[in-house]
């Protein structure tokens, strides 16, 4: 299983290849699954790279908050 640093290197290289015109790129993610990206899914790949960079810096992923409102009627 690749280390987070290796995953980041692979993801950056894949993104670079997409930007150079390759139709699709694939690599193994942190779960060991083969993942394929194309130009349409390049933003998802960029988000994955950002997440890996945050992990490498020791920053936790942003927390999601659920807001619930009411007009006071039950």
N, C-alpha and C positions, 0 to 999 in steps of 0.2 A: 504494500500500500504506500502510495507516495506521501511524502511529508507535506505540510502546508506550504513550505517554500517552493517545493517542486510543483505543487498544484498551481501556485501563483505564476511560476515561470511558464508552465504549459498553457495556462489560460491566457496570459499576455501574448504568447507566441501565436496562439490560435486567433486571437482578436486581430493581431497584426496581419496574419495571412488573409483574414476576411477583408481587411481594409485594402489589401493589395489586389483583391479581385477574385480570390478563390470562392467558389460557389458554396462550399460547405466545409466545415472543419469538425473534427471529433477528437475527444480525449477522455480519459477516465477521471471522474470527479472524486471527491473525498470519500464517497461511499463505495468506490470501486466500480461504479456503473459507467458504461460507455455513453457519453453525452454528445449529441451532434448539434451544432449551431450553423445557421445560414445567415445571409445578410439581413433577413427580416427579423431574426432573433438576436442580432448583435447587441441591442440594448440590454437584453437579459444577460448576455455574456459580460457586458461591462458592469452590470450590477453584481454579478458573481465575483468579478475581479475586485470590485470595491469591498465586498464582504470579506474576501480573503486578505486584502490589505489591512482592513480593520482588525481581523483576527491576528495577523502578524504583529501589529502594533499593540496587541493586548486590549483593544477596545471592544467592549461588548456590543452586540447588535442592538439597535434602538428598540426600546420596549414599545409595545402596542398598548394603547389605553382604549378602553371601551367606555364611551360616554352614553348615559341613558338619561333621557329627560322625560318629564311628565308635566301635565297641566294641573296636577294635583287631584285628578279624578281617578278613582279606583274602579 
